[in-house]
């Protein structure tokens, strides 16, 4: 009986005493509840800001942000705004009554209870910051599906048949086949576009698998497919090895049963396109369950060989692509070459030229582009030359395709353009070629020898590549930075969307390599370096050699190539290639470009000093030790060490007075740059130091052992582009730098934990921490006159408006956590922001007005800010007026504004 009584008493205590204790806690601990809430708000805001950085990076890349992430950010904005306003209110409340003689128990209880509840909500939101499918997902670029696609009756019927097959639930794999140059890639990209428009799939994934040409790249290629699919699905692999990831991917692509059980309104469906298959891909190793009825994905496989698709890959339905019909190829020729081909004199010759193209779009386009608006005599000469071209047997290529492409190359105007075409062919390893990479090599080879500045070289490079694109021998790239070799250089120097990278059709690349292998060019490309005893096969009279090393090899003592001017050696094994012998470069006195990737150099080879003509040296991703010998390379104009582990620059670099471009991006171990090295590089035009050296010395410290100081930058009178982070804002206050006319820059001043990977503008100034006196420094004020993208984060500012005089070029303004700021700027200053397109004001708790009229009444804000299209106002609890902004802006967010 007693046990029952105690049990009942225990339950009574549980249900009565504990709640009573909590209620009393609201009353007597209201202040501690409020303090705890304030601390939690601060932590949540920090987490939100960190998450926003990741979201911004994904948005810049063109990814779509997942709805769950957007909802979480909105919840954070709402609760932090409410909580912050609540905490401010508690500070202002009078907690006593009866003229201070008695505590206001009711108010204390209410405030304590409300603070506790809000803290509980914040705990829940913090827990919800878990996005197993990632924060974003990639979408197939719209330009990649529309650009270049021509509608023909024969193609449309095939396209419709493929779309019908995709709608058939019983069909899991579809094949598309046909000879090279028929436009298979354009067709399947159009399939992806139509599938997207018709909502057949929730995710479209296009993957170029041209690496299957090389039988030695299976493991690397399968890993790339797995990674691409996971990125598009926003999925993070847990395992590291291929088989574990295959199991994870297979499970991810088998969600049909789970979707049916959960009655999901929008069931996930995935389209995977594998383009340019040269040999069987083991889909089981990849983790694609193409035979499973429960799989949520369908597969489109593309190859030149129908048997490969049917027998090796298992495609039950295959759609062959045929050459264009007579009416269709004439329409394409006329569309490009112009109506003049309809003339009585020209038409019969044009028809014969068309016959030489064999109905292949790639041949027709290149020929028609070159002959556009030309006379009948030139068309006749072209016909004679096409007929006289020596047939060349290339696997997977029709003879007439080679003839047409070689003819187009021969009729390029200028040796500079021809040299770039051949260089692109040798650099195109089944992917994009970064513009930064092209710049380094073109500068080193002195293709534009009449031009004496890097800025002029860039302009000439862009113009020449446009000529190749206009000749249909080169395509716009699909990636921001190509193979990544041009990290830094291509980011700021080539901001135009069409100028970030280029690529070649595989047939064009094959023709370029054949032409380049012949005298007088003598290019040689080896895509897997042979073992040590076979290196002698590489030795010859070649002028250009590009070697890719998959496994780790020991190079021979020397490579005998006396005419060699251009040498690239890649180590793609993930491990550093064994160090190159000291005698390796003997007899290479003509070398102008040397690019070594992923090598190990305790000391640079002593025979480097014999490379008196070297103009470009690339040591990206290398493990570097003693580099003193580099000072003897007096003609060096480009030096790149992106991602290397170098810790100290050698003093001998002072002797590199001809250096134009120095790229130290992502040299995270770099701690020492001796004083006066930078200031001696008098011809330097481009300096890249992102995520690299940041231990700048105080200017007053002048001893020989000190690090470089910021004032040294003022001695670089030729400097036009810089990418740099300066962590200590006090150094900026003590030194007026950036005293020259920079044309592009990304300057980060303050305690930034992470920097953006990509940029929207070519002139960026981001400030974090410090006070508003930063804006008054002469060097910073000079930058502000040209800045296009400005971030002010956590600046200690007075309540007065930010001085925005002469911000003539500013397009994006972001102000974040400047808590002392009450008014952003005066209406009279708005005239100094004519280019402003986007404005984001976030977490400025004292902000009351974006603009104060200061006597200007009736001003039309649409006229004052004619280009403003986006205004985002987030967590501004004291903001009282912003109604004067136009409602015609694309996006206006007013979260947590009074």
C-alpha positions in Angstrom: 0.0 0.0 0.0 2.8 2.4 0.9 4.5 1.7 -2.4 1.4 2.7 -4.2 1.1 5.9 -2.2 4.8 6.8 -3.0 4.3 6.0 -6.6 1.2 8.3 -6.8 3.0 11.0 -4.9 5.9 10.8 -7.3 3.6 11.3 -10.3 1.9 14.2 -8.6 5.3 15.7 -7.9 6.3 15.2 -11.6 3.1 16.8 -13.0 2.7 19.6 -10.3 6.0 20.5 -8.7 8.2 20.6 -11.8 5.8 22.9 -13.7 5.4 25.1 -10.6 9.2 25.3 -10.4 9.4 26.3 -14.0 6.7 29.0 -13.5 8.6 30.4 -10.5 11.7 30.4 -12.7 10.0 32.7 -15.2 9.4 35.1 -12.4 12.6 35.1 -10.4 15.1 34.3 -13.2 13.6 36.5 -16.0 16.9 38.4 -16.4 19.0 35.2 -16.8 16.4 34.0 -19.3 16.8 37.2 -21.2 20.6 37.0 -21.1 20.5 33.4 -22.3 18.2 34.4 -25.1 20.6 37.2 -26.2 23.5 34.8 -26.3 21.5 32.2 -28.3 20.5 35.0 -30.7 24.1 35.9 -31.3 25.1 32.3 -31.9 22.2 31.8 -34.3 23.0 35.0 -36.2 26.6 33.8 -36.6 25.4 30.4 -37.9 23.0 32.2 -40.3 25.8 34.4 -41.6 28.1 31.4 -42.1 25.3 29.6 -44.0 24.6 32.7 -46.1 28.2 32.7 -47.4 27.7 29.1 -48.6 24.3 30.1 -50.1 25.8 33.1 -51.9 28.6 31.0 -53.4 26.1 28.4 -54.6 24.0 31.2 -56.2 27.0 32.7 -57.9 27.7 29.3 -59.5 24.2 29.2 -60.9 22.9 26.6 -58.5 19.3 26.6 -57.2 19.0 26.8 -53.4 16.9 24.1 -51.9 13.5 25.2 -50.4 14.4 23.7 -47.0 17.5 26.0 -46.8 15.5 29.1 -47.8 12.8 28.2 -45.2 15.5 27.8 -42.5 17.1 31.2 -43.4 13.7 32.9 -43.2 12.9 31.2 -39.9 16.2 32.5 -38.5 15.6 36.0 -39.8 12.1 36.0 -38.2 13.1 34.6 -34.8 16.3 36.6 -34.4 14.5 39.7 -35.3 11.7 39.1 -32.8 14.2 38.0 -30.2 16.5 40.9 -30.6 13.6 43.4 -30.5 12.4 41.5 -27.4 15.8 41.8 -25.7 16.0 45.5 -26.5 12.5 46.0 -25.1 13.3 44.2 -21.8 16.3 46.6 -21.4 13.9 49.6 -21.7 11.1 48.2 -19.5 10.5 49.5 -15.9 10.4 46.4 -13.7 8.9 48.2 -10.8 5.5 49.6 -9.9 4.1 52.0 -7.2 6.9 54.5 -8.0 9.6 51.9 -7.6 8.5 50.7 -4.2 7.3 47.3 -5.5 8.7 45.0 -8.2 6.3 44.4 -11.2 5.9 40.7 -10.7 3.4 40.2 -13.6 5.7 41.9 -16.1 8.7 40.0 -14.9 6.8 36.7 -15.2 5.6 37.5 -18.7 9.1 38.6 -19.9 10.8 35.5 -18.3 8.2 33.1 -19.9 8.5 34.8 -23.3 12.3 34.7 -23.2 12.3 31.0 -22.3 9.9 30.1 -25.1 11.9 32.0 -27.7 15.1 30.3 -26.5 13.4 27.0 -27.0 12.4 27.9 -30.5 16.0 29.0 -31.3 17.3 25.6 -29.9 15.0 23.9 -32.4 16.1 26.0 -35.3 19.8 25.4 -34.5 19.0 21.6 -34.5 17.3 22.0 -37.9 20.5 23.2 -39.5 21.1 19.9 -41.0 20.6 19.5 -44.7 21.4 15.9 -45.7 20.8 16.6 -49.4 23.0 19.7 -49.5 22.0 23.3 -49.6 21.7 23.6 -53.4 21.4 21.6 -56.6 22.9 22.3 -60.1 20.7 23.0 -63.1 21.6 22.3 -66.7 22.7 25.7 -68.1 20.0 27.1 -70.5 22.6 28.4 -72.9 24.1 24.9 -73.3 20.9 23.5 -74.6 19.7 26.3 -77.0 23.0 27.6 -78.4 23.9 26.1 -81.7 20.9 23.7 -82.1 19.4 23.8 -85.6 15.9 22.4 -86.2 15.7 20.0 -89.1 12.9 17.7 -90.1 15.0 14.6 -89.9 16.3 15.7 -86.4 12.9 16.7 -85.1 11.4 13.2 -85.9 14.3 11.6 -84.0 13.9 14.1 -81.2 10.2 13.3 -80.8 11.0 9.5 -80.8 13.5 10.0 -78.0 11.0 12.0 -76.0 8.4 9.3 -76.4 10.9 6.7 -75.2 11.6 8.8 -72.1 7.9 8.9 -71.3 7.8 5.1 -71.5 8.2 3.7 -67.9 9.4 0.4 -69.3 12.4 2.0 -71.1 15.3 2.5 -68.7 18.2 3.2 -71.2 18.1 4.9 -74.6 20.9 5.0 -77.1 21.8 7.8 -79.6 24.5 6.9 -82.2 26.0 8.2 -85.4 29.4 9.2 -86.9 31.4 12.2 -85.5 30.3 15.7 -86.5 26.6 14.9 -86.9 25.4 16.9 -83.9 24.7 14.1 -81.4 25.7 16.3 -78.5 23.5 19.2 -79.5 20.6 16.8 -80.0 20.8 15.2 -76.5 21.2 18.6 -74.9 18.0 19.6 -76.7 16.4 16.4 -75.3 17.4 17.6 -71.8 16.0 21.0 -72.4 12.6 19.7 -73.6 12.5 17.2 -70.8 13.0 20.1 -68.4 10.3 22.2 -70.1 7.8 19.3 -70.0 8.6 18.5 -66.3 9.5 14.9 -67.2 12.3 14.9 -64.7 13.1 16.7 -61.5 16.9 16.7 -62.2 18.8 16.6 -65.6 22.4 15.5 -65.4 24.7 15.8 -68.5 28.2 14.2 -68.3 30.8 14.2 -71.0 32.6 10.9 -70.8 35.1 11.3 -73.7 37.8 10.1 -71.3 36.6 6.6 -72.3 39.0 7.0 -75.3 41.8 6.2 -72.9 41.6 2.6 -71.4 43.8 3.7 -68.5 41.4 6.2 -67.1 38.6 3.9 -66.0 39.1 4.5 -62.3 39.5 8.2 -62.6 36.5 8.5 -65.0 34.1 6.5 -62.8 35.0 8.7 -59.8 34.2 11.8 -62.0 30.8 10.4 -62.9 30.0 9.6 -59.3 31.1 13.1 -58.2 29.1 14.8 -60.9 25.9 12.9 -60.1 26.3 13.6 -56.4 26.9 17.3 -57.0 23.8 17.6 -59.1 21.7 15.8 -56.5 23.2 17.8 -53.6 24.4 14.5 -52.1 27.5 14.2 -49.9 29.3 10.9 -50.1 30.2 9.3 -46.8 32.7 6.8 -48.2 35.9 7.5 -50.0 36.6 4.5 -52.1 34.9 3.7 -55.4 32.8 0.7 -54.3 31.5 2.3 -51.2 30.4 5.4 -53.2 28.8 3.1 -55.8 26.7 1.5 -53.0 25.7 4.9 -51.7 24.8 6.2 -55.1 22.8 3.1 -56.0 20.8 3.5 -52.8 20.2 7.2 -53.6 18.9 6.3 -57.0 16.5 3.6 -55.7 14.0 5.8 -53.9 10.9 4.7 -55.8 9.5 2.5 -53.0 10.1 5.1 -50.4 8.4 7.8 -52.5 5.3 5.5 -53.0 5.1 4.7 -49.3 5.3 8.4 -48.3 2.8 9.4 -51.0 5.1 12.3 -52.1 3.1 14.7 -54.4 6.2 15.3 -56.6 8.1 12.1 -57.1 11.8 12.5 -57.9 12.8 11.5 -61.4 16.4 11.8 -62.7 17.7 11.9 -66.3 21.4 11.0 -66.7 23.0 11.6 -70.1 26.4 10.0 -70.8 27.8 11.6 -73.9 30.7 10.4 -76.2 31.2 6.8 -75.0 34.2 5.1 -76.6 34.1 1.9 -74.7 31.9 0.2 -72.2 31.3 1.9 -68.9 30.6 -0.4 -66.0 27.5 1.2 -64.6 27.5 -1.2 -61.6 30.8 0.2 -60.6 29.5 3.7 -60.9 26.4 2.9 -58.9 23.7 3.5 -61.6 20.9 0.8 -61.2 19.8 0.9 -64.8 18.2 -2.6 -64.7 16.2 -2.0 -61.5 12.5 -1.3 -61.9 12.7 0.6 -58.5 15.2 3.0 -59.8 14.1 6.6 -60.2 16.6 7.4 -63.0 16.7 7.0 -66.8 19.8 6.8 -68.9 20.6 8.3 -72.3 23.9 7.0 -73.7 25.6 8.5 -76.7 28.3 6.9 -78.9 29.5 6.7 -82.5 29.1 2.9 -82.4 25.6 1.4 -82.2 26.9 -2.1 -81.3 28.7 -0.6 -78.3 25.5 0.9 -77.0 23.3 -2.2 -77.6 25.7 -5.1 -76.7 28.2 -3.5 -74.2 25.9 -1.0 -72.5 22.6 -2.8 -72.8 20.5 -0.1 -74.5 17.3 -1.7 -75.9 16.3 1.3 -77.9 18.8 3.1 -80.1 18.2 6.1 -82.3 20.8 6.5 -85.2 21.5 10.0 -86.4 22.0 10.3 -90.1 23.7 12.9 -92.3 21.5 15.8 -93.3 19.2 15.4 -96.3 19.9 17.4 -99.4 17.4 20.2 -98.6 18.6 20.4 -95.0 22.4 20.8 -95.7 21.6 23.5 -98.3 19.5 25.3 -95.8 22.3 25.2 -93.3 24.9 26.4 -95.8 22.7 29.2 -97.0 21.9 30.2 -93.4 25.6 30.7 -92.6 27.1 31.7 -95.9 24.3 34.1 -96.9 21.8 34.5 -99.7 24.6 35.1 -102.3 24.9 31.3 -102.7 21.6 31.4 -104.6 23.2 33.4 -107.4 23.3 31.7 -110.8 27.1 31.8 -110.9 27.7 30.7 -107.3 25.0 28.1 -106.7 26.4 25.2 -108.8 29.9 25.6 -107.2 28.4 25.8 -103.7 26.4 22.6 -104.3 29.7 20.8 -105.3 31.4 22.2 -102.2 28.5 20.9 -100.1 29.0 17.5 -101.6 32.5 17.5 -100.2 31.0 18.0 -96.7 29.0 14.7 -96.8 26.0 16.1 -95.0 28.0 16.5 -91.8 27.0 19.7 -89.9 30.4 20.3 -88.4 32.0 20.3 -91.9 29.3 22.5 -93.4 29.5 25.0 -90.6 33.3 25.5 -90.8 33.4 25.7 -94.6 30.3 28.1 -94.8 31.7 30.3 -92.1 35.0 30.8 -93.9 33.4 31.3 -97.4 30.7 33.7 -96.2 30.2 36.6 -98.7 33.2 35.5 -100.8 33.3 35.6 -104.7 32.7 32.6 -107.0 36.4 32.5 -107.7 37.3 31.9 -104.1 34.5 29.3 -103.8 36.0 27.5 -106.9 39.5 27.6 -105.4 38.1 26.2 -102.1 36.5 23.3 -104.1 39.8 22.5 -105.8 41.7 22.5 -102.5 39.1 20.3 -100.8 39.3 17.8 -103.6 43.1 17.7 -103.5 43.4 17.2 -99.7 45.3 14.0 -98.8 42.9 11.6 -97.1 43.8 11.0 -93.4 42.6 7.9 -91.6 41.4 8.9 -88.1 39.3 6.4 -86.0 35.7 7.6 -85.9 36.2 10.4 -88.5 35.1 10.6 -92.1 37.8 11.6 -94.5 35.8 14.6 -95.8 35.5 15.9 -92.2 39.3 16.1 -91.9 39.6 17.7 -95.3 37.1 20.4 -94.4 38.6 21.2 -91.1 42.2 21.3 -92.4 41.1 23.6 -95.2 39.4 25.9 -92.6 42.7 25.9 -90.6 44.8 26.7 -93.7 42.5 29.7 -94.4 42.8 31.3 -91.0 44.3 34.8 -91.3 47.5 35.3 -89.3 50.1 33.0 -87.8 49.0 34.1 -84.3 45.5 32.7 -84.7 46.9 29.5 -86.3 49.3 29.1 -83.4 46.5 29.5 -80.8 44.4 26.9 -82.7 47.2 24.3 -82.5 47.9 25.2 -78.9 44.2 24.7 -78.0 44.2 21.3 -79.6 47.2 20.2 -77.6 45.8 21.6 -74.3 42.3 20.2 -74.7 42.3 17.1 -72.5 38.6 16.2 -72.9 37.4 19.4 -71.2 37.6 23.2 -71.1 40.8 25.3 -71.4 40.9 28.2 -69.0 41.7 31.7 -70.4 44.2 32.2 -67.6 46.1 29.1 -68.9 46.0 30.4 -72.5 47.3 33.8 -71.3 50.3 32.2 -69.5 51.3 30.1 -72.5 50.7 32.7 -75.2 52.8 35.2 -73.2 55.6 32.6 -72.7 55.6 31.7 -76.4 55.6 35.3 -77.4 52.8 34.7 -79.9 52.0 38.4 -79.9 55.6 39.6 -80.0 54.8 43.2 -81.1 52.8 43.8 -77.8 54.8 44.9 -74.8 52.3 44.7 -72.0 50.2 42.0 -70.4 47.1 44.1 -70.8 47.7 44.3 -74.5 48.3 40.6 -74.7 45.0 39.9 -73.0 43.1 42.1 -75.5 44.9 40.4 -78.4 44.2 36.9 -77.0 40.5 37.6 -76.6 40.4 39.0 -80.2 42.2 36.0 -81.7 40.1 33.5 -79.8 37.0 35.3 -81.1 38.3 34.8 -84.6 38.5 31.0 -84.0 35.0 31.0 -82.5 33.7 32.9 -85.5 35.4 30.3 -87.8 33.5 27.5 -85.8 36.8 25.9 -84.8 36.5 26.8 -81.2 33.5 26.8 -78.7 32.7 28.7 -75.6 33.6 26.8 -72.5 31.0 25.5 -70.0 33.1 25.9 -66.9 34.3 29.1 -65.1 37.9 28.2 -64.9 38.5 25.3 -67.3 40.9 22.8 -65.9 41.7 25.0 -63.0 45.2 25.8 -64.1 44.3 29.4 -64.5 43.0 29.9 -61.0 43.2 33.6 -60.2 44.4 34.9 -63.6 41.2 34.0 -65.4 39.0 35.1 -62.5 39.7 38.8 -62.6 41.3 39.2 -66.0 38.5 37.6 -68.0 35.2 38.5 -66.3 33.1 38.4 -69.5 30.9 35.2 -69.4 32.1 34.3 -73.0 35.8 34.7 -72.0 36.3 32.5 -69.0 37.2 29.3 -70.8 37.0 27.7 -74.3 36.7 24.2 -75.6 37.1 22.2 -78.8 34.8 19.7 -80.5 36.6 16.3 -80.3 36.9 16.1 -84.1 38.4 19.5 -84.3 40.9 18.6 -81.5 41.9 15.5 -83.4 42.5 17.4 -86.6 44.4 20.1 -84.7 46.7 17.5 -83.1 47.4 15.9 -86.5 48.3 19.2 -88.1 50.4 20.1 -85.0 52.4 16.9 -85.2 53.7 17.7 -88.7 56.7 19.8 -89.5 57.3 22.7 -88.9 55.0 22.6 -85.8 56.2 19.3 -84.2 53.7 19.1 -81.3 53.6 15.9 -79.3 50.9 15.0 -76.8 51.2 11.9 -74.6 48.3 11.3 -72.3 50.0 8.8 -70.0 53.7 9.1 -69.4 55.4 5.7 -70.1 57.6 4.0 -67.6 61.2 5.1 -67.2 62.8 2.9 -69.9 60.4 4.2 -72.5 61.0 8.0 -72.1 63.5 7.7 -75.0 60.4 7.4 -77.3 59.5 11.0 -76.5 63.0 12.3 -77.4 63.0 13.9 -80.9 63.0 17.2 -82.6 59.6 18.3 -81.2 59.1 21.9 -80.3 56.0 21.4 -78.1 55.6 18.4 -75.7 52.6 17.9 -73.3 52.7 14.9 -71.0 50.1 13.6 -68.6 51.3 11.3 -65.9 48.6 9.1 -64.3 50.8 6.9 -62.2 54.0 8.0 -60.3 57.1 7.6 -62.5 60.8 8.4 -62.1 61.9 10.7 -64.9 65.2 9.8 -66.7 68.4 11.8 -66.0 67.8 14.0 -69.0 65.3 14.5 -71.9 67.1 15.2 -75.1 65.0 17.6 -77.1 67.3 20.4 -78.4 64.5 22.2 -80.3 62.0 22.1 -77.4 60.3 25.5 -76.7 57.2 24.3 -74.8 57.1 21.6 -72.1 54.2 20.6 -69.8 54.3 17.7 -67.3 51.2 16.9 -65.3 51.0 14.6 -62.4 47.4 13.6 -61.9 48.0 10.6 -59.6 47.1 12.4 -56.4 50.6 11.7 -55.2 53.6 14.0 -56.0 55.7 12.9 -58.9 59.2 11.9 -57.8 61.6 14.8 -58.0 63.1 15.7 -61.4 66.8 14.9 -61.7 69.2 17.9 -61.6 70.4 17.1 -65.2 66.9 16.8 -66.7 66.9 20.2 -68.5 70.4 19.9 -70.1 70.2 20.7 -73.8 66.8 22.5 -73.6 68.2 26.0 -74.1 65.4 27.0 -76.4 62.7 26.4 -73.8 60.3 29.3 -73.3 57.4 27.7 -71.4 57.8 25.2 -68.6 54.7 24.0 -66.7 55.1 21.3 -64.0 52.1 20.3 -62.0 52.0 18.2 -58.8 55.8 17.7 -58.5 58.1 17.4 -55.5 61.1 19.7 -55.4 63.2 19.8 -52.2 65.5 21.9 -54.4 64.8 23.1 -57.9 66.9 21.3 -60.5 70.3 23.0 -61.0 70.0 22.8 -64.8 67.1 25.3 -64.7 69.8 28.0 -64.8 70.5 26.9 -68.4 67.0 27.9 -69.5 68.0 31.5 -70.4 65.0 32.0 -72.7 62.4 30.8 -70.2 59.4 33.3 -70.1 56.7 31.3 -68.3 57.3 29.0 -65.3 54.3 27.2 -63.8 54.8 25.2 -60.5 51.1 24.8 -59.5 50.3 22.2 -56.8 54.0 21.5 -56.3 55.8 20.7 -53.1 58.5 23.3 -53.0 61.7 23.8 -51.0 64.8 25.8 -51.9 64.0 28.0 -54.9 67.0 30.3 -54.9 68.0 29.3 -58.4 64.9 31.0 -59.8 66.7 34.4 -59.6 68.8 33.4 -62.6 65.8 33.2 -65.0 66.2 36.9 -66.0 63.7 36.7 -68.9 60.8 35.3 -66.8 57.5 37.1 -67.3 55.0 34.7 -65.8 55.5 32.8 -62.5 52.7 30.7 -61.0 52.7 28.6 -57.8 49.0 28.2 -57.3 48.2 25.7 -54.5 51.9 24.9 -53.7 53.1 24.5 -50.2 55.9 27.0 -50.4 56.7 28.7 -47.1 59.1 31.4 -48.0 59.9 33.3 -51.2 63.6 33.4 -52.0 65.4 36.8 -51.9 66.8 36.0 -55.3 63.3 36.8 -56.7 64.4 40.4 -56.6 66.3 39.8 -59.8 63.1 38.9 -61.8 62.7 42.5 -63.0 60.9 41.4 -66.2 58.1 39.6 -64.3 54.6 40.6 -65.4 52.4 38.1 -63.6 52.9 36.5 -60.2 50.2 34.1 -59.0 50.5 32.9 -55.4 46.8 32.1 -54.9 46.1 29.4 -52.3 49.7 29.1 -51.1 48.3 28.7 -47.6 51.7 27.8 -46.1 53.4 31.0 -47.3 54.5 32.9 -44.2 57.6 34.9 -45.4 58.0 37.3 -48.2 61.3 39.2 -47.5 61.3 42.9 -47.5 61.8 44.6 -50.9 61.1 41.6 -53.1 57.8 42.9 -54.3 58.9 46.5 -54.7 61.8 45.3 -57.0 59.4 43.7 -59.5 59.0 47.0 -61.3 57.2 45.6 -64.4 54.7 43.5 -62.5 51.2 44.0 -63.8 49.2 41.3 -62.1 49.6 40.1 -58.5 47.4 37.3 -57.1 47.6 36.4 -53.4 44.2 35.1 -52.5 44.1 32.7 -49.5 47.8 33.1 -49.3 50.3 35.4 -47.5 48.8 37.8 -45.0 51.5 38.4 -42.4 52.3 41.9 -43.7 54.8 43.9 -41.7 54.2 47.2 -40.0 55.7 49.9 -42.3 57.9 51.4 -39.6 59.8 48.1 -39.2 62.6 48.5 -41.8 65.1 45.9 -40.8 66.3 43.4 -43.4 64.7 40.4 -41.7 61.1 41.8 -41.7 58.3 40.7 -44.0 57.0 42.7 -46.9 55.0 45.8 -46.1 52.0 47.2 -47.9 53.8 50.4 -48.9 55.9 48.2 -51.3 52.8 47.9 -53.5 53.1 51.7 -54.3 56.4 51.0 -56.0 54.7 48.8 -58.5 53.9 51.5 -61.1 52.8 49.0 -63.7 50.4 47.1 -61.4 46.9 46.9 -63.0 45.4 43.8 -61.3 45.6 42.6 -57.7 43.9 40.0 -55.6 44.9 40.3 -51.9 43.6 39.8 -48.3 44.9 42.0 -45.5 43.7 40.7 -42.1 45.0 43.5 -39.9 42.9 46.6 -40.5 45.4 48.7 -38.5 48.0 48.2 -41.2 45.7 49.9 -43.7 45.2 52.8 -41.4 49.0 53.3 -41.2 49.7 52.9 -45.0 48.2 54.6 -48.0 48.5 51.9 -50.6 46.9 51.3 -54.0 48.3 54.5 -55.3 48.1 53.5 -59.0 45.3 53.1 -61.5 44.1 49.5 -61.0 41.8 48.2 -63.7 40.7 45.1 -61.8 41.0 44.1 -58.2 39.6 42.0 -55.4 40.7 43.5 -52.1 39.6 41.9 -48.8 40.5 43.9 -45.6 39.7 42.4 -42.2 39.0 39.1 -40.5 37.3 37.2 -43.2 37.2 33.4 -42.5 36.2 32.5 -46.1 36.5 34.4 -49.4 34.2 34.0 -52.4 35.3 31.5 -55.0 33.9 33.4 -57.9 33.3 37.1 -58.6 30.5 38.9 -60.3 32.4 42.1 -60.9 36.1 42.9 -61.7 36.5 45.6 -59.0 35.7 44.5 -55.5 36.4 46.0 -52.1 35.2 44.0 -49.0 35.8 45.5 -45.5 35.2 43.6 -42.3 35.9 45.0 -38.9 37.7 48.2 -38.1 36.1 51.6 -38.1 34.8 54.1 -40.6 38.1 55.9 -40.8 39.1 53.1 -43.2 36.9 54.8 -45.8 38.8 58.0 -45.5 42.3 56.6 -46.3 43.6 58.0 -49.5 44.3 54.6 -51.1 40.9 53.2 -50.1 39.1 56.4 -51.3 40.9 56.0 -54.6 39.6 52.5 -54.9 36.1 53.5 -54.0 35.9 55.8 -57.1 36.1 52.6 -59.3 34.7 49.9 -57.0 31.7 48.0 -58.5 31.1 45.6 -55.6 31.5 46.8 -52.0 30.9 45.0 -48.7 30.9 46.8 -45.3 30.7 44.2 -42.5 30.9 44.9 -38.8 32.4 48.4 -39.2 32.3 50.6 -36.1 30.5 53.5 -37.5 28.9 56.6 -36.0 25.2 57.3 -36.4 25.9 59.7 -39.3 25.4 58.5 -42.9 28.2 56.7 -44.9 30.0 59.2 -47.2 29.3 57.9 -50.7 30.8 60.7 -52.7 32.2 59.7 -56.1 30.9 56.1 -56.0 30.2 56.5 -59.6 30.8 52.9 -60.6 29.2 51.1 -57.6 26.8 48.3 -58.7 26.4 46.2 -55.6 26.4 47.5 -52.0 26.2 45.2 -49.0 26.1 46.6 -45.5 26.1 43.9 -42.7 26.2 44.2 -38.9 27.1 47.9 -38.8 25.2 48.4 -35.6 25.9 52.0 -34.9 24.6 53.1 -38.3 21.2 54.8 -38.1 21.0 56.3 -41.6 22.7 54.7 -44.6 23.2 57.8 -46.6 21.6 61.2 -47.4 19.2 61.6 -50.3 21.4 64.3 -51.7 24.2 61.8 -52.0 22.1 59.5 -54.1 23.3 61.3 -57.2 26.7 59.8 -56.6 25.3 56.2 -57.1 24.1 56.3 -60.7 25.1 52.6 -61.4 23.7 51.0 -58.3 21.9 47.8 -59.2 21.7 45.8 -56.0 21.6 46.8 -52.3 21.5 44.5 -49.3 21.2 45.8 -45.7 21.3 43.2 -43.0 21.5 43.0 -39.2 22.1 46.7 -38.5 20.0 46.9 -35.3 20.1 50.7 -35.0 19.2 51.4 -38.7 16.2 53.7 -38.9 16.3 55.0 -42.5 18.0 53.9 -45.6 17.9 57.5 -46.9 17.3 60.7 -45.1 15.8 63.4 -47.3 18.0 66.3 -45.9 15.9 69.0 -47.6 15.3 67.2 -50.9 11.6 66.8 -51.2 9.6 65.2 -54.0 12.7 63.6 -55.6 11.8 60.7 -58.0 13.9 57.8 -56.6 13.4 55.9 -59.9 15.3 58.7 -61.6 17.9 59.0 -58.8 18.6 55.2 -59.0 17.7 54.3 -62.6 19.4 50.9 -62.5 18.4 49.7 -59.0 16.6 46.4 -59.4 17.1 44.6 -56.1 16.7 45.8 -52.5 17.1 43.3 -49.7 16.4 44.4 -46.1 17.0 41.8 -43.4 16.7 42.1 -39.6 16.5 45.9 -39.2 14.2 46.1 -36.2 14.2 49.9 -36.0 13.8 50.6 -39.7 10.7 52.9 -40.1 10.7 54.1 -43.7 11.7 52.8 -47.0 8.5 53.3 -49.0 10.2 55.7 -51.4 11.8 52.9 -53.3 10.1 51.7 -56.4 7.9 48.6 -56.4 9.2 47.7 -59.9 12.4 46.2 -58.5 12.9 42.5 -59.2 13.2 41.4 -55.6 12.4 43.2 -52.4 12.8 41.4 -49.1 11.5 43.2 -46.0 12.1 40.5 -43.4 11.9 41.7 -39.8 11.6 45.4 -40.5 9.4 47.6 -38.3 
